[in-house]
Amino acid sequence: MSGEPDDFAELIASLDPAMAVVTTVSDRERAGCLIGFHAQSSIDPARYVVWLSKANHTFRVGVHARYFGVHFLGEGDLELARLFGTESGDDVDKFGHRAWEPGPEGLPLLAECTHRFTATRVALLDEGGDHVCLVLQPVEVAPAAPFRPLRLSRTTHLNPGHESKERPEPVTERAP
Ligand SMILES: Cc1cc2nc3c(=O)[nH]c(=O)nc-3n(C[C@H](O)[C@H](O)[C@H](O)COP(=O)(O)O)c2cc1C
């Protein structure tokens, strides 16, 4: 890539994407984190992609999961962004701190986030980067209503619960 890596980061950040919280559940546990990497990727059939950091608890649960909830945050949801973006399910039960209702297979849906949809995973793509791409097929979509999204520029002071370079501990006993 020509140009500085910071130039790329600044160019993309200048798009100021809307922030979302993605939740999921496997047979053993619930998970969810704040995401800025997400987009619609097909009209017909409807598809939505989210990218999960390999460092995150949500990724580790999501690998085994069928259902996902995508919640678009509104301007007043900064505290929700802080909880889901700076705390890790490795250390805390985020769902013990907020009201949620169970969706399919117990998928946690955040009660205060009405701009949301539930989806099943149709593909998982790993091209070797620090995030994996989940391709989602919407199954239940909340009725559309106008709202003002919480944008990346309002959240840049938040320190992620896991940096993207982190890998889960403990390593195996065989590791040096
Ligand atoms: C502004 C901001 C944007 C983020 N975007 C993403 C993202 O797109 N994908 C992702 O997997 N993590 C993203 N994160 C990081 C996770 O939300 C964060 O590490 C979280 O604490 C992980 O929680 P978990 O370990 O419970 O999954 C972002 C964090 C912040 C503060």
The ligand as an SDF file (V2000), in Angstrom:
LIG
                    3D

 31 33  0  0  0  0  0  0  0  0999 V2000
  -15.1020    2.6670   18.3810 C   0  0  0  0  0  0  0  0  0  0  0  0
  -14.9620    1.1510   18.4210 C   0  0  0  0  0  0  0  0  0  0  0  0
  -15.2210    0.3840   17.2970 C   0  0  0  0  0  0  0  0  0  0  0  0
  -15.0860   -1.0170   17.3330 C   0  0  0  0  0  0  0  0  0  0  0  0
  -15.3530   -1.7670   16.2080 N   0  0  0  0  0  0  0  0  0  0  0  0
  -15.2540   -3.1210   16.2750 C   0  0  0  0  0  0  0  0  0  0  0  0
  -15.6110   -3.9310   15.1380 C   0  0  0  0  0  0  0  0  0  0  0  0
  -16.0040   -3.4590   14.0860 O   0  0  0  0  0  0  0  0  0  0  0  0
  -15.5080   -5.2940   15.2800 N   0  0  0  0  0  0  0  0  0  0  0  0
  -15.0950   -5.8800   16.4460 C   0  0  0  0  0  0  0  0  0  0  0  0
  -15.0350   -7.1180   16.5160 O   0  0  0  0  0  0  0  0  0  0  0  0
  -14.7390   -5.1340   17.5210 N   0  0  0  0  0  0  0  0  0  0  0  0
  -14.8300   -3.7820   17.4580 C   0  0  0  0  0  0  0  0  0  0  0  0
  -14.5140   -3.0290   18.5490 N   0  0  0  0  0  0  0  0  0  0  0  0
  -13.9160   -3.6740   19.7280 C   0  0  0  0  0  0  0  0  0  0  0  0
  -14.8880   -4.3810   20.6550 C   0  0  0  0  0  0  0  0  0  0  0  0
  -16.1480   -3.7420   20.7230 O   0  0  0  0  0  0  0  0  0  0  0  0
  -14.2770   -4.4510   22.0740 C   0  0  0  0  0  0  0  0  0  0  0  0
  -12.9650   -4.9870   22.0340 O   0  0  0  0  0  0  0  0  0  0  0  0
  -15.1350   -5.2260   23.0430 C   0  0  0  0  0  0  0  0  0  0  0  0
  -14.7500   -4.8980   24.3610 O   0  0  0  0  0  0  0  0  0  0  0  0
  -15.0240   -6.7330   22.8420 C   0  0  0  0  0  0  0  0  0  0  0  0
  -15.8970   -7.3790   23.7220 O   0  0  0  0  0  0  0  0  0  0  0  0
  -15.9500   -8.9820   23.8370 P   0  0  0  0  0  0  0  0  0  0  0  0
  -14.5480   -9.4520   24.1860 O   0  0  0  0  0  0  0  0  0  0  0  0
  -16.9580   -9.2100   24.9120 O   0  0  0  0  0  0  0  0  0  0  0  0
  -16.4020   -9.4970   22.5030 O   0  0  0  0  0  0  0  0  0  0  0  0
  -14.6740   -1.6480   18.5360 C   0  0  0  0  0  0  0  0  0  0  0  0
  -14.4470   -0.8730   19.6940 C   0  0  0  0  0  0  0  0  0  0  0  0
  -14.5860    0.4990   19.6400 C   0  0  0  0  0  0  0  0  0  0  0  0
  -14.3240    1.3090   20.9030 C   0  0  0  0  0  0  0  0  0  0  0  0
  1  2  1  0
  2  3  1  0
  2 30  2  0
  3  4  2  0
  4  5  1  0
  4 28  1  0
  5  6  2  0
  6  7  1  0
  6 13  1  0
  7  8  2  0
  7  9  1  0
  9 10  1  0
 10 11  2  0
 10 12  1  0
 12 13  2  0
 13 14  1  0
 14 15  1  0
 14 28  1  0
 15 16  1  0
 16 17  1  0
 16 18  1  0
 18 19  1  0
 18 20  1  0
 20 21  1  0
 20 22  1  0
 22 23  1  0
 23 24  1  0
 24 25  2  0
 24 26  1  0
 24 27  1  0
 28 29  2  0
 29 30  1  0
 30 31  1  0
M  END
$$$$
